[in-house]
Amino acid sequence: MSILLETGRIILRRVTLADGKDIARMNSDPQVMRYVGDGKPRSKEISMAGVRRMLRMYDVYPGLGIWVGETRRARKFIGIFILTYIPRTVEVEIGYRLPRESWGKGYATEGAAALLRYGFEILGLDRIVAVTYPQNRASRHVLEKIGLIDRGVSRYYDKDVTYYVAERAKFRSGTNAA
């Protein structure tokens, strides 16, 4: 197991094929998927194909990728955390997807804040962005809580989304609070 980050309550580690079961279960939930892609649940086969793509990302984009979040003590799956390029752009996006049993516990905030620090302090990125559906209030709250700034509606993934930005210079000066 290759651990990327540890926080007070969670670890972020590389995805393995064995994680496919938990990821497929999460992706099959209509409530979890309503703000992801086309808003529809994914089959086990599609989820497993996604896991195989995730595994290739580590070599293609060193330092970036998708990680599994687990509780530190019980090693219980709490979701996935993302720091990778938005397709067909040079922008690095932060994101997360958690199963319903992980909602409301602060895991999204804790994991995303750790990835934001990692992106700025370890990878030396100058800018990290995020996009979410305008009506996804929970995700917007997490992004704002970790210091990303709402820059309005933009077009990504062939959808109108709320576009957020964090910049390393402001992160270091404390303007972005993570």
Secondary structure, 3 states (H helix, E strand, C coil): CCEEEECCCEEEEECCHHHHHHHHHHHCCHHHHCCCCCCCCCCHHHHHHHHHHHHHHHHHCCCCEEEEEEECCCCCEEEEEEEEECCCCCCEEEEEECCHHHCCCCHHHHHHHHHHHHHHHHCCCCEEEEEECCCCHHHHHHHHHCCCEEEEEEEECCEEEEEEEEEHHHHHHCCCCC
